[in-house]
Amino acid sequence: MLYRAAELTVSPLLRTYFRPHATGQQHVPRTGPAIIAANHLSAADEVFTPITAGRQVIYFAKAEYFTGSGVRGKVSAWGFREFGHVPVDRSNPRAAASTIDVGVELLAAGKALGIYPEGTRSPDGRLHKFRTGVARLALRSGAPVVPVGLVGTQHVLATGDPRWHREPVEVHYGSALDFSGRPEDERSARVLREVTETIREAVQRLSGQEYVDAYGSSVKAAE
C-alpha cells in the first residue's frame, strides 16, 4: 500500500527534482521474476534504481533497520516492511547463507530482486570483485539477470554525509542475461565464478568503472 502511494507521488517528485538520466529500461521485464544486479556506490542507489526501473524492486536490508527503537526507528522499520524489503542478519553466517533460499522464493513469486554483488558500497568509486551469490540466485531460480550501471550516486548521498545533493545521476540497464535451465551448475565453483564474471563484465560496461580484482570489504578492512 505504501509502495503504491509512493509510486504515484514520491517517485515522480524525485524524478523531477534529480532528473536521473536512464537508458535501457526496456530490458527490465514488466512482470515476472528478475534479478536486478548493480554496482554499489551509495545508499541512494536503492532510490534511483526503483524510480527508473518501472516496477517495484525488493532488496535485502540489514536486520537492524527492522528493530530500531524510538519513533524514528519504528517509522523506519515500518517503511522497510511496507516497501517489501527483507531483513538479513549479516552477523550470522548461517542466516546470511539462507538469503539465497529467500531470494529464490521471492523470484519464484514473480518479484524483481535487487542485489549488489560487490556485497558492500565501493570504498573508492571503483568496481570491486563480485561475490558468487548472484550466480547462485540466477542458476537456481532461472530468473533473468538485468545488469545495471549506476553513475554519480555517490555525489548525491556521500558516505558520512546525511544531506542529499542535486547532482547528475545516470542509470543504465543492459540486456538481460539468461542462465536458466542450469540448476546443477550451482555445484561447480568454476561455473559459479564464470557466471559471476559474466555479470560483472556486463555491469562494468554500463558503469564505466575501473575494475579492482579484490573484494570491497577487504579494501575497507585494509584502510
N, C-alpha and C positions, 0 to 999 in steps of 0.2 A: 504493500500500500504506500509506504513512504517512498520507495523507489519510483513508483509510477508518478507520484506527486512531484518528485524532484526532476523526473524526466520531462515533465510538462512545464516546469517553472525554473528550477535552478540551472539545469543543463543549458537551456537557451541563453540565459543570462551569462553563464561562464563562457560560452562560445562567442557571444557578442563582445564581452569585455576583453578576453585574452586573444581572440581571433586565431586559434591554432590552425596552422596550415596542414591539412590532412590529405593524403593521397592513398589510393588503393583500397578504399573502403568496400569496393565491390568484391574483394576477396574474402570478406567476413561473411560466413553463411548467415542468412537471416534467421534461420531456425535450425534446431538440431545441435548436436554436440560440436564443440570446437575448443581447441587449446590455443589460447592467445599468448604466445611466447615472446617476451620483450626484454630489451636491455633495461637496466635499472639505474637511473641517475638521481632520482629524488622521490620523496614521499608524494609529490604532486603527480607522479606517473599514474597512480591509481585514480586520478581525476581525469586526466587528459585522454587516456585510452578509452574509458567508457563513454565519454561525451562525444567521441568521434567514431566509435565502432558501430553505432546504430543499433545496439542491443545491450542488454544487461550483461555485465562481466562480473563473475564472482571470484573473490580472492581468498586465499588463506591469510589469516591475520594472527598476530601474537596473542596468546591466551590472555595476557594481561589487559588487553583492550576490552575484554568482556567482563572483567572483575573489578573495575575501578570503583573507588569509594567516593562519597560525596555526590553532590548534584551533578557536577561536571562529568564525573566518572560514570554515573548511571546513565546520563544522557548519551555519552559516547558509546557505552555498551549497547544501549537500545538502538542507536543508529547503525552500528556494525551488524547487529542481528537483522534489522529491518532491510538492510541492503543485501542480505543473504550471505555475508562473509562468514567464513568458517574458522573457529578458534583452533590454534595449534600450539601445543606446549613444546617450544623449541628446546627447552632444557632437558626434556625427557626423550632420549633416543628412540625408545620403543614407540612412544606416542607420535613422534615426528615421522617414523617409518610408516605408521598407519595412514598418514596423509595420502599416500598413493592409493590406498584402498578407498578412502573417502573421495578422492578426486575421480576415480573410475566410476564410483556410484553417481556422482554429480553429472558426469559426462553421459552415463547411461540414461539419465533422466532428461537428457537433451539440453543441458546447460552449457554456457560458454565459460570456461575456466581460465582465469588469468594467472600466469606464472612467470616468475623472474628466474630463469635457470642459473643466473650467476649466484643466486642464494642470498645476496646482500646488495646494498647500494654500492655503486662503484666509488672507491675512495679517491680516485684521481681523474675521473672523466673518461678513462679508457675502458674497453670491453675486456672482461676477465673470463677465465675458463668456466665453462658451463658444467654444472653437476648433471648426473645422468637421470635424475628424477623425471625430467621432461620426456626422455626417451622411454622410460618405463611406462609413463602415462600413455604415450602415443601407441606403443606396441600392444599394451594390454587392452586398451579401450578401442583402438582402431579409429579414434577420432582424428580429424584433420588438424594439422598444426599450422596456425597462421602466424608467420613471423612478423614482428613489429619492431621498427626502429624509431626510438624517441630521441629528439634533438632539442636541447635548450631547456629542458625542465629543471635542471639543477640551478638555473639562474632565476627561476620563478620562486622556488622554495629551496633555499640552500640549507644544508645540514647546520644545525645550531642557530638558525635564524627563523623565528616564528612568523615573520612577516612574509606575505605573498607579494611578489613584484610582477608588474606587467612587462614581460619580456617575450621575444619571439619564440614560439614553440612549433616544432614540426612533428607530425605523427605519420609514419609511413608504413602501410600494410603491404605485405608481399603475398605472392601466390601461395595457396595452401599446399602444404607438404603431406603426402599420403603414405602412411606406414601401416595401413590396415592389412589384415589377413596374415599377420606375422607374430602372433602372441608368443610362440615358442622361442622367438629370438630374444626375448627378455632374459633368458637364461645365459646368454652369451655376453660376457664382459666386453669382448671385442666389438660385437654388434651394437651394444649399448653406447659405446664411445663413438662409433661411426655415425649412428643416428644423431647423437648429441652434437657432433661436429657439423653435420649437415644443417641442423637447425641453427647452430651458432654462426655458421658462414652466411646463412640467409639473413639473420638479424644484423650481422656486421655490414653486409652490403647496403642495408637500409639505413643504418645509423651512421655509417661512415667513420666509425671509431677505430682507433689503433687497437690492435689486439695484444693482450698480455697472457702468456701461457702459464698463468698462476691463478689460484682462487682468490677472489676479492677479500675473503675473510682472512686468508693468510697474509695478504699485503697489509691489511689493517692491523693484524697482530704484531707485525714486524715494525710498525711505525713507533 
